[in-house]
Amino acid sequence: MGEWRVQVSVWVSPQRRTELEQCAGRAKRTLANFGALSLEWGFEQFKVVGSTEGLLKYKIRSASGIRSALKTRSRQAGGSCLT
């Protein structure tokens, strides 16, 4: 059947938008594409956890832990928005 495109609006602070644009640029993606990927990933996480409360309680590695884990990959890939 193919994909259907729908518009999704999200309110973010100007600082967050700048961060998102920078990460999208480093990933060589448009802000819309980066946002769609983020939304898809987040929704998959939601389906696993089952609730927004579960998402908020879900523990992930700290940003510094993620940064150290990505350093090797980011060198090979040419950068990361977390470095």
C-alpha positions as CSV (number, residue, x, y, z in Angstrom):
1,M,0.0,0.0,0.0
2,G,2.9,2.4,0.4
3,E,3.6,5.0,3.0
4,W,1.1,7.8,3.8
5,R,2.6,11.2,4.7
6,V,1.0,13.2,7.4
7,Q,2.0,16.4,9.0
8,V,3.0,16.4,12.6
9,S,3.7,19.6,14.5
10,V,5.8,19.7,17.6
11,W,6.5,22.7,19.8
12,V,10.2,22.9,20.8
13,S,12.3,25.7,22.2
14,P,14.5,27.6,19.8
15,Q,17.6,26.0,21.5
16,R,16.2,22.5,21.0
17,R,15.4,23.2,17.3
18,T,19.0,24.4,16.8
19,E,20.3,21.2,18.4
20,L,18.0,19.0,16.2
21,E,19.0,20.9,13.1
22,Q,22.7,20.4,14.0
23,C,22.2,16.7,14.6
24,A,20.2,16.3,11.4
25,G,23.0,18.1,9.5
26,R,25.7,15.9,10.9
27,A,23.6,12.8,10.0
28,K,23.2,14.3,6.4
29,R,19.4,14.3,6.8
30,T,16.8,17.0,6.6
31,L,15.2,18.1,9.8
32,A,11.9,16.5,8.7
33,N,13.6,13.2,7.9
34,F,15.5,13.3,11.2
35,G,12.3,14.0,13.1
36,A,10.5,11.2,11.3
37,L,13.2,8.7,12.2
38,S,13.2,10.0,15.9
39,L,9.4,9.6,16.0
40,E,9.5,6.1,14.6
41,W,12.3,5.1,17.0
42,G,10.4,6.6,20.0
43,F,7.2,4.9,19.0
44,E,8.9,1.5,18.8
45,Q,10.3,2.1,22.3
46,F,6.8,3.1,23.5
47,K,5.3,-0.1,22.1
48,V,7.9,-2.2,24.0
49,V,7.4,-0.4,27.3
50,G,3.6,0.0,26.9
51,S,3.0,3.5,28.5
52,T,4.4,7.0,28.6
53,E,5.1,6.5,32.3
54,G,7.2,3.5,31.4
55,L,9.1,5.6,28.8
56,L,9.8,8.2,31.4
57,K,11.0,5.6,33.9
58,Y,13.0,3.7,31.3
59,K,16.7,4.0,32.1
60,I,19.2,4.6,29.4
61,R,22.9,5.2,29.6
62,S,23.9,8.7,30.5
63,A,24.9,11.0,27.7
64,S,28.6,10.7,28.8
65,G,28.2,6.9,28.6
66,I,26.7,7.1,25.2
67,R,29.4,9.5,24.0
68,S,32.2,7.2,25.1
69,A,30.4,4.2,23.4
70,L,30.0,6.2,20.2
71,K,33.5,7.7,20.0
72,T,34.9,4.7,18.0
73,R,31.8,4.6,15.7
74,S,31.8,8.4,15.2
75,R,35.4,8.4,14.1
76,Q,34.6,5.9,11.5
77,A,31.3,7.5,10.4
78,G,32.7,11.1,10.4
79,G,31.1,12.5,13.5
80,S,28.1,12.3,15.8
81,C,25.8,14.9,17.2
82,L,26.8,13.7,20.7
83,T,30.5,14.5,20.3
